[in-house]
Amino acid sequence: MQPTETSPVGLKLTKQQDPFQYIITAVAKGTKADLAGLKVNDWLIKIENTDIRTAEFSEVSRDIRDLLTN
């Protein structure tokens, strides 16, 4: 697993290698992530119809931050 990262939108994300997926490991109550309906243990495999399973962790974090701050 790669390191987790806390983003300004109120979630922690971890990338797993087997199977390739991103898992939300924490969501702060009342944040944009919470208001968007993201939950702990949600699997992320696509962002806006783009498969993210093989994408770099930093790229996925940036895409989530961009979506939830705009």
Steps between C-alpha positions, in 0.01 A plus 500: 500500500604857440482760774171667578444868447257741664359741249342839565162351408490284813595146407785253520569277204710185467605320183498121506699294254291182500248560363591843363265740669488806721323470835371783714632441852359810675242770434472803726142585593358813339776529237453512125584129478232421758246725328581330168397169658842336520526237772778309673582179309358633171702372205591751234568355159387789277489877514274659241496180290881472504642177644740597780616157616843534340530877543764653727391578855585870464293527182193341661534720808520809280196395294291442813611831650417682173155342475405569859632857514339623177 
